Amino acid sequence: MTSARKQPQIHDINLLPYTYLQCPCSDVSLPRFTQHAENTSSDCTSDVEIEQTFDPRAARSNYCLYPIEHLLYCEDCRQIRCPRCSLDEIVTWFCPNCLFEVPSSTVKSEGNRCTRSCFQCPICIAPLSVTSLEPPSENQGVENATSHGPFILNCAYCMWTTKEIGIYFEKQNGIYTQLSKIKNEGLTNSSAKDRYDDIQKRQRSLASATTFLNEDEPNPVKQSDLHETLDAETHFSKLKSFYRSQLAESTPVGPFGLTNDFDYSSPGTLSRIMGLYSGAKFGGDKSRTKANIMREACEVLEGLQIFQHTQSADKDVINNLRSQGWHNTTSYSQRKDPTNSNKRFISELRPIAYLLRTKRSKRCRTCRQILSRPDAKVHNTRFRIRMIASNYIPSISIRPLQSSSSSPLLIPMKPAQFLLTCKNPLFDKIRVTLATPSETSGKQFSKTTILCPQFEVGANLDVWDEALQGESDNKNGVSEKRRTTIEANEGHQQAEAGKVWERGRNWVSVVLEVLPSSNKSNKEVAGRSRDSWIEDDDICDIPVFVRVEWETDPAHDVSINLGSSNKAGGAKEARELAYWCVLGVGRTGRG
């Protein structure tokens, strides 16, 4: 089982040391993220919370550890939100090539590809440009010349053109519509509307023909259609029409005309509920019977395609392979695209229309509060709303105390010291309490000690505001910082219990001491094969429980009612925040 830090492009194990935060959505028994002071738990509850030590090597931990940059924060719930506990909503659809915004209705009717003249090369995925085969006349210049057909799609990178597959276009615009009507080698193809009308017409003719046939007689239409070969577009349109009718027949209807497939938060359900009050009838004509079991497609008109393996087809493939060569066969990346699925040779490939991209907003699953919302304009990369967790949660970072270390590995039975820095993004002074287990989990456990587990961090104020607070606090902070800096330059380890190592305007650094113990199963590991050693078992992961306490003005909180803040008379409100984080300090040597 892969660990959370092995996730691609998110947790890179080479970036040691690292800090990950645990999202509370994975374990409901953990303490809530932010609560009022009057709703804080008792001493018994706090003892239970301390006993529930987070294990970063548990199987469940693979899906709840994230960097703070990947987390959002909900102001109403006062909890962090990971990608699993947030909902995505599509704000707009657009083409990445022409940056044209596509309405949602067009996406539902025509698909999720650009319907203009934006195509990719099937060989190298480079953008294709429209080129005229007729050169400009001599009397007109190149800039003033008007292009005349026929036109082709040309790739400027690999020089592939649609001329190689026998596709030409009459107009310079509307390439998508023209290409949907043309097959390779210039053969005509029916459009989506024509295919849908043809399906409806053939179904009506089949229904009328079956009334004149006996049950024992075979259906001639079905027998003739079994040998019909369908292209990808026709096959998909028939299956879509068939399953849409099956869903309409088999979906049960509730007492209010609501289907079971829609919940009460969907727009269709809300419109039906409003129809009850307005007097409109929704679903009154549908029978409220038991749901029927959906069946599979049984005819070619319904999308049935029977695979018929013949020797003549194999001979054709072998002959094409001999004539064109192995270098003209398609690769796996070319065949996995839906446009060119199951295409064996390059001569069968078609231009690929650009897939539409989306701009998405995120909502909290619990309270439906908007957590992130980008600007609807395609050219604008700004966000209208973006509640990043790093703006609400104190961040924890760790680095070695002595940067010039000879060995990057942690030596067993030799203490190593790290600087644990807590940075406050809030505008109020906070009090931080850190707690770690005495021993870490894993085959190579380590003993951890935080020399100063409780400390205060200043508010995230402006530099000029800090200068106006008073000279006494500034003198103490400067003298402490100057003392620790001189001692560090002299090479003397002066870390003391109960004292911070370094302090800034809105950050504090304390010393974390790690003592890697000798492997508990050193003899067993030596006797076993190297295959039994699990990857990343030698990484020292330290779970740290962070508790933050501060006092804030309720009038500045948007989530609190204004009437309650006026009654409070300007009194400050005590708040508390708690979360687990995992510190990866490095790899432990086997000794």
C-alpha positions in Angstrom: 0.0 0.0 0.0 1.4 3.3 -1.0 1.7 6.0 1.6 0.3 9.5 1.3 3.7 11.0 0.8 4.2 8.8 -2.3 1.3 10.5 -4.1 2.5 11.9 -7.5 3.3 15.6 -7.7 1.9 16.3 -4.2 4.1 14.6 -1.7 7.7 14.2 -2.9 9.7 12.2 -0.5 12.9 13.8 -1.7 11.8 17.1 -0.2 12.9 16.3 3.3 12.0 17.6 5.8 8.3 18.2 5.2 5.1 19.1 7.1 1.7 17.6 6.4 -1.7 18.5 8.1 -4.4 16.0 8.9 -7.9 16.8 7.7 -10.5 15.9 10.4 -13.0 14.6 7.8 -11.2 11.2 7.8 -11.9 10.5 11.5 -15.0 11.9 13.2 -13.8 10.9 16.7 -11.0 13.5 16.6 -11.6 16.9 18.3 -13.4 19.5 16.3 -11.3 22.1 14.7 -12.4 25.4 16.1 -14.9 25.9 18.9 -16.1 28.6 21.3 -14.6 28.8 24.7 -18.0 28.1 26.3 -18.3 24.9 24.3 -14.9 23.5 25.1 -14.7 20.0 26.4 -14.1 19.0 30.0 -10.9 17.6 31.5 -12.1 14.0 30.8 -12.7 14.7 27.2 -9.2 16.3 26.8 -7.7 13.2 28.3 -9.4 11.0 25.8 -8.2 13.3 23.0 -4.6 13.0 24.1 -4.9 9.2 24.2 -6.0 9.2 20.5 -2.6 9.6 19.1 -2.5 10.0 15.3 -0.6 7.3 13.6 0.9 8.6 10.3 1.7 5.0 9.2 -1.8 3.7 9.5 -3.7 2.8 6.3 -6.2 5.5 6.8 -3.5 8.2 7.0 -2.8 7.8 3.3 -5.9 9.8 2.5 -6.0 12.6 5.1 -2.5 14.1 5.0 -2.0 17.2 2.9 0.4 20.2 2.7 -1.1 23.3 4.0 -1.0 24.9 0.5 -3.6 22.2 -0.7 -6.1 22.9 2.1 -9.0 25.4 2.3 -10.8 26.7 5.4 -14.6 27.1 6.1 -15.4 30.2 8.2 -18.9 28.9 9.1 -17.8 25.4 10.2 -14.4 26.7 11.4 -12.7 23.6 10.0 -10.1 22.9 7.3 -11.4 21.4 4.1 -9.5 19.0 1.9 -10.4 18.0 -1.7 -12.5 15.1 -0.3 -14.7 17.2 2.0 -15.4 20.0 -0.6 -17.8 20.0 -3.6 -16.8 21.1 -7.0 -19.1 23.3 -9.1 -18.5 24.2 -12.7 -18.4 28.0 -13.2 -17.7 28.1 -17.0 -16.6 25.9 -19.9 -14.0 27.2 -22.3 -11.7 26.0 -25.1 -8.0 26.1 -24.2 -7.0 26.9 -27.7 -9.3 29.8 -28.8 -10.4 30.7 -25.2 -14.1 30.8 -26.3 -16.6 30.4 -23.5 -19.1 27.6 -24.2 -22.6 27.6 -22.5 -23.6 24.6 -20.4 -26.5 23.9 -22.7 -24.2 23.6 -25.7 -22.0 21.2 -23.7 -25.0 19.0 -22.9 -26.3 18.9 -26.5 -23.0 18.8 -28.5 -20.5 17.3 -26.1 -17.4 18.5 -24.2 -15.3 19.4 -27.2 -14.8 22.6 -29.1 -17.2 22.9 -32.0 -15.3 25.6 -33.8 -12.0 25.0 -35.8 -9.7 23.9 -32.9 -8.1 20.6 -33.5 -5.0 18.7 -32.4 -2.7 16.6 -34.5 -3.3 12.9 -33.9 0.4 12.2 -34.3 2.1 14.8 -32.0 -1.0 16.5 -30.3 0.2 19.9 -31.7 -2.5 22.4 -32.7 -3.6 22.2 -36.4 -4.1 25.3 -38.6 -6.3 25.7 -41.6 -4.4 26.0 -44.9 -5.6 26.6 -48.4 -4.3 24.3 -51.2 -4.9 27.0 -53.8 -2.0 29.5 -53.9 -2.9 33.2 -54.0 -3.1 34.9 -57.4 -0.1 36.9 -58.8 -2.1 40.1 -59.1 -2.9 40.2 -55.3 -0.4 40.4 -52.6 -0.1 37.8 -49.9 -1.8 40.0 -47.3 -4.7 41.0 -49.5 -5.2 37.7 -51.1 -8.5 35.9 -50.4 -8.3 32.2 -49.7 -10.2 29.8 -51.8 -10.9 26.1 -51.2 -10.2 23.4 -50.9 -8.7 23.7 -47.4 -6.8 21.2 -45.2 -5.7 21.0 -41.6 -1.9 21.3 -41.3 0.4 20.5 -38.4 3.4 22.9 -38.2 5.4 20.6 -36.0 5.3 17.1 -37.7 3.9 18.4 -41.1 1.0 16.0 -40.9 -2.1 17.1 -43.0 -5.6 15.8 -43.5 -4.6 15.4 -47.1 -2.9 12.1 -46.1 -6.2 10.6 -45.1 -8.2 12.1 -48.0 -10.1 14.8 -46.1 -10.7 18.3 -47.7 -12.9 21.1 -46.6 -14.9 23.5 -48.7 -14.9 26.4 -46.2 -12.3 27.9 -43.9 -14.7 28.2 -40.9 -16.9 25.6 -39.3 -14.3 22.8 -39.6 -15.9 20.8 -36.8 -19.3 20.6 -38.6 -17.6 19.7 -41.9 -15.4 17.1 -40.4 -18.4 15.4 -38.7 -19.9 14.8 -42.2 -16.7 13.4 -43.8 -15.1 10.1 -43.2 -11.6 9.1 -44.2 -10.9 8.9 -47.9 -13.6 11.6 -48.5 -16.6 9.4 -47.7 -19.7 11.1 -46.5 -20.9 10.7 -42.9 -24.3 11.6 -41.5 -24.6 14.2 -38.8 -25.7 13.7 -35.2 -29.2 15.1 -36.0 -29.5 12.9 -39.1 -28.4 9.8 -37.1 -31.0 10.5 -34.4 -33.8 11.0 -37.0 -32.7 7.8 -38.7 -32.9 5.9 -35.4 -36.4 7.1 -34.7 -37.6 6.4 -38.2 -36.2 2.8 -38.1 -37.6 2.2 -34.7 -41.1 3.2 -35.9 -40.8 1.1 -39.0 -39.6 -1.9 -36.9 -42.5 -1.5 -34.5 -45.1 -1.4 -37.4 -43.4 -4.4 -39.1 -43.5 -6.6 -36.0 -47.3 -6.2 -35.7 -47.7 -8.2 -38.9 -45.3 -11.0 -37.9 -46.1 -14.0 -35.9 -44.2 -14.8 -32.7 -42.6 -17.9 -34.2 -41.3 -16.2 -37.4 -37.9 -14.5 -37.2 -37.7 -10.8 -37.6 -36.1 -9.9 -40.9 -35.1 -6.5 -39.8 -33.1 -7.8 -36.9 -31.4 -10.5 -38.9 -30.3 -7.9 -41.5 -29.0 -5.4 -38.9 -26.8 -8.0 -37.2 -24.2 -7.6 -39.9 -24.3 -3.8 -39.9 -21.0 -2.1 -38.9 -21.5 1.0 -36.8 -19.0 3.8 -36.5 -18.2 5.3 -33.1 -20.6 8.3 -33.4 -23.5 6.2 -34.5 -22.8 3.5 -31.9 -22.7 6.1 -29.1 -25.9 7.9 -30.2 -27.9 4.6 -30.4 -26.7 3.5 -27.0 -27.5 6.9 -25.5 -31.0 6.9 -26.9 -31.6 3.4 -25.7 -30.4 3.9 -22.1 -32.2 7.2 -21.9 -35.5 5.4 -22.6 -34.6 2.7 -20.2 -33.9 5.2 -17.4 -37.3 6.8 -18.1 -39.1 3.5 -17.9 -37.3 1.9 -15.0 -37.0 4.9 -12.6 -39.6 4.8 -9.9 -41.6 7.9 -9.1 -42.2 9.0 -5.6 -45.4 10.4 -4.1 -44.5 13.9 -5.1 -43.4 13.0 -8.6 -39.8 12.9 -7.6 -37.4 10.2 -8.9 -35.0 8.5 -6.6 -32.1 9.5 -8.7 -32.3 13.1 -7.5 -31.8 14.4 -4.0 -33.6 17.4 -2.5 -30.7 19.7 -3.2 -30.8 19.3 -7.0 -32.3 22.1 -9.1 -34.8 19.8 -10.7 -36.1 18.6 -7.4 -36.4 22.2 -6.1 -38.4 23.2 -9.1 -40.8 20.3 -8.6 -41.2 21.2 -4.9 -42.0 24.8 -5.8 -44.6 23.4 -8.3 -46.5 21.9 -5.4 -47.1 25.4 -4.0 -47.8 27.0 -7.3 -50.4 24.4 -8.4 -48.4 22.9 -11.2 -48.4 19.1 -11.6 -45.1 17.4 -11.9 -45.0 13.7 -12.7 -48.7 13.3 -12.3 -49.0 11.3 -15.6 -46.3 8.8 -14.6 -47.3 5.6 -13.0 -46.2 5.1 -9.4 -45.3 1.5 -9.8 -42.4 -0.6 -8.7 -39.1 0.0 -10.6 -38.4 -2.3 -13.5 -35.1 -4.0 -14.1 -33.1 -2.4 -16.9 -32.3 -4.7 -19.7 -29.4 -4.6 -22.1 -29.4 -3.7 -25.8 -30.8 -6.6 -28.0 -30.8 -4.9 -31.4 -28.5 -2.9 -33.6 -31.1 -0.1 -33.4 -30.5 0.0 -29.7 -26.7 0.0 -30.0 -25.9 -3.8 -30.1 -22.7 -4.5 -31.9 -21.7 -8.1 -32.3 -18.0 -8.8 -32.7 -17.5 -11.1 -35.7 -14.0 -12.6 -36.0 -13.4 -13.6 -39.6 -10.3 -14.8 -41.4 -10.7 -12.2 -44.1 -10.4 -9.4 -41.6 -7.2 -10.9 -40.2 -5.8 -11.2 -43.8 -6.6 -7.5 -44.4 -4.8 -6.5 -41.3 -1.8 -8.6 -42.2 -1.7 -7.3 -45.7 -1.9 -3.7 -44.5 0.9 -4.4 -42.0 3.1 -5.8 -44.7 2.5 -2.9 -47.1 2.6 0.0 -44.6 5.2 -1.4 -42.2 5.4 -1.5 -38.4 6.3 2.1 -38.1 2.9 3.1 -39.5 0.9 1.4 -36.7 -0.6 3.5 -34.0 0.7 3.7 -30.4 -1.2 3.1 -27.2 -1.4 6.8 -26.5 -3.0 7.4 -29.9 -5.5 4.5 -29.5 -6.7 5.5 -26.0 -8.2 8.7 -27.3 -11.9 8.3 -27.9 -11.7 9.9 -31.3 -9.3 7.3 -32.6 -10.1 4.3 -30.4 -9.3 0.9 -31.9 -7.5 2.5 -34.9 -4.6 0.2 -35.9 -2.8 2.3 -38.6 -1.8 5.9 -38.8 -3.8 6.3 -42.1 -7.0 5.7 -40.0 -6.3 8.5 -37.5 -8.5 11.6 -37.6 -7.9 15.1 -36.2 -8.8 15.4 -32.5 -11.0 18.3 -31.4 -9.9 20.1 -28.3 -11.4 19.0 -25.0 -13.1 21.8 -23.1 -11.6 23.0 -19.9 -13.6 24.2 -16.8 -13.2 26.8 -14.1 -14.6 25.3 -10.9 -15.6 26.7 -7.5 -15.5 24.7 -4.3 -18.2 24.5 -1.6 -18.1 23.0 1.9 -20.0 19.7 2.0 -21.5 20.5 5.4 -22.8 24.1 5.2 -22.5 24.7 1.4 -20.3 27.8 2.0 -18.3 28.9 -1.0 -14.6 28.2 -0.3 -13.1 29.1 -3.6 -14.6 30.8 -6.6 -12.5 32.0 -9.7 -13.5 34.8 -12.0 -15.9 33.6 -14.7 -13.9 35.4 -17.4 -11.5 33.1 -19.2 -8.7 35.6 -19.5 -8.7 36.5 -15.8 -6.8 34.2 -13.5 -7.8 35.9 -10.3 -10.2 34.5 -7.7 -13.3 36.3 -6.3 -13.3 34.1 -3.2 -10.4 32.0 -2.0 -10.3 30.9 1.7 -6.8 29.4 1.9 -6.0 27.5 5.1 -2.7 29.2 5.5 -4.5 32.5 6.1 -6.4 31.0 9.1 -4.2 28.3 10.5 -0.7 28.7 12.1 1.7 27.0 9.8 4.4 24.6 11.1 7.8 24.2 9.4 10.9 22.3 10.4 14.5 22.4 9.4 17.8 21.1 10.9 19.4 23.2 13.6 22.9 22.7 12.1 22.5 23.3 8.4 26.1 22.1 7.7 25.5 18.4 8.4 28.0 15.9 7.2 25.4 13.0 6.8 21.8 13.6 5.8 20.8 10.4 7.6 19.8 10.2 11.3 22.3 8.1 13.1 20.9 5.7 15.6 21.5 6.5 19.3 22.7 9.9 18.4 20.5 12.9 19.2 19.6 15.3 16.4 18.1 18.7 16.9 15.7 20.5 14.6 14.1 24.0 14.6 10.3 23.9 14.6 8.9 27.3 13.5 5.3 28.3 14.1 4.1 31.3 12.0 0.9 33.1 13.0 -1.3 34.5 10.1 -3.9 35.9 12.4 -4.2 39.5 13.6 -4.3 38.4 17.3 -1.7 37.1 19.6 -1.9 33.3 20.0 -0.8 30.8 22.6 0.5 27.5 21.1 0.7 24.2 22.9 2.6 21.3 21.2 2.4 17.6 22.1 4.2 14.6 20.7 4.2 11.0 21.6 7.3 9.7 23.5 8.0 7.2 20.7 7.2 7.2 17.1 5.6 4.3 15.3 7.3 2.0 12.8 10.2 -0.5 12.7 12.7 2.2 13.5 11.1 4.2 16.3 12.6 7.4 17.7 12.2 9.3 20.9 11.1 12.9 20.5 11.2 15.8 22.9 10.0 19.4 22.4 12.1 21.6 24.7 9.5 24.4 24.8 6.1 22.9 24.2 4.2 26.1 25.2 4.9 29.6 23.9 3.2 32.7 22.6 3.3 34.1 19.1 2.8 37.7 18.2 0.1 39.0 15.9 0.5 39.4 12.2 0.6 43.2 12.3 2.4 45.8 10.3 6.0 46.7 11.1 4.9 50.2 12.1 2.2 48.9 14.4 4.8 46.7 16.1 7.0 49.7 16.6 4.1 51.6 18.3 3.3 48.9 20.8 6.1 49.8 23.2 9.8 49.7 23.6 10.0 47.1 26.3 8.7 44.2 24.3 10.9 45.2 21.4 14.0 45.4 23.5 13.3 41.9 25.0 12.7 40.4 21.6 15.7 42.0 20.0 18.0 41.0 22.8 16.7 37.4 22.8 17.1 37.1 19.0 20.6 38.7 19.1 21.7 36.3 21.9 20.6 33.2 20.1 22.1 34.4 16.8 25.5 35.0 18.5 25.4 31.6 20.2 24.6 29.9 16.9 27.4 31.6 15.1 29.9 30.6 17.9 28.8 26.9 17.5 27.6 26.5 21.1 24.4 24.5 21.5 22.5 26.6 24.1 19.0 25.1 23.7 17.4 25.1 27.1 14.1 23.5 28.3 11.2 25.9 28.5 12.9 28.6 26.4 12.3 29.5 22.8 15.2 29.5 20.4 14.3 32.5 18.3 11.4 34.9 18.1 10.1 37.2 15.3 7.2 39.6 14.7 4.7 36.8 14.1 6.8 33.6 14.4 8.6 31.6 17.1 11.1 28.8 16.7 11.6 26.1 19.3 14.0 23.2 19.4 12.8 19.6 18.7 15.2 16.8 19.7 15.0 13.4 18.0 16.8 10.4 19.4 16.7 7.6 16.8 16.8 4.2 18.6 18.5 1.1 17.3 16.1 -0.9 15.1 13.9 -3.1 17.3 14.1 -5.9 14.7 17.7 -5.4 13.5 18.5 -9.1 14.0 15.3 -10.2 12.3 15.9 -7.8 9.4 19.4 -9.1 8.9 18.2 -12.7 8.8 15.5 -12.0 6.3 15.8 -11.1 2.6 16.0 -7.6 1.4 12.6 -8.0 -0.3 10.9 -7.9 3.1 12.0 -4.4 3.7 9.1 -2.0 2.9 9.9 1.2 1.0 10.2 4.3 3.2 10.2 2.3 6.4 13.3 4.2 7.5 11.6 7.7 7.4 11.1 9.3 10.8 7.5 10.7 10.9 6.6 12.6 14.0 2.9 13.3 14.8 2.5 16.6 16.6 -0.8 17.7 18.1 -1.1 21.5 17.9 -3.5 23.5 20.1 -3.9 27.2 19.5 -5.8 29.6 21.9 -6.4 33.3 21.3 -8.9 36.1 21.9 -10.6 38.0 19.1 -13.2 40.6 18.6 -16.6 39.1 17.5 -17.5 42.2 15.6 -14.9 41.4 13.0 -16.2 37.9 12.5 -18.5 37.7 9.5 -19.9 34.3 10.6 -21.4 35.8 13.8 -24.6 37.7 13.9 -24.3 41.5 14.2 -27.0 41.6 16.9 -25.1 39.2 19.2 -21.9 41.3 18.8 -23.7 44.5 19.9 -25.1 42.8 23.0 -21.7 41.6 24.0 -20.6 45.2 24.4 -17.3 44.8 22.6 -16.0 42.0 24.8 -13.5 39.7 23.3 -14.3 36.1 22.6 -11.9 33.2 23.5 -11.4 30.7 20.7 -9.5 27.5 20.4 -8.1 25.6 17.4 -6.6 22.1 17.4 -5.2 19.8 14.7 -2.7 17.1 14.0 0.3 17.5 11.8 3.1 15.2 10.7 6.7 16.2 10.6 9.1 14.2 8.3 12.5 14.9 9.7 14.6 12.5 7.6 15.7 9.0 7.1 17.2 6.8 9.8 20.3 4.8 9.2 20.2 1.1 9.9 23.3 1.3 12.1 
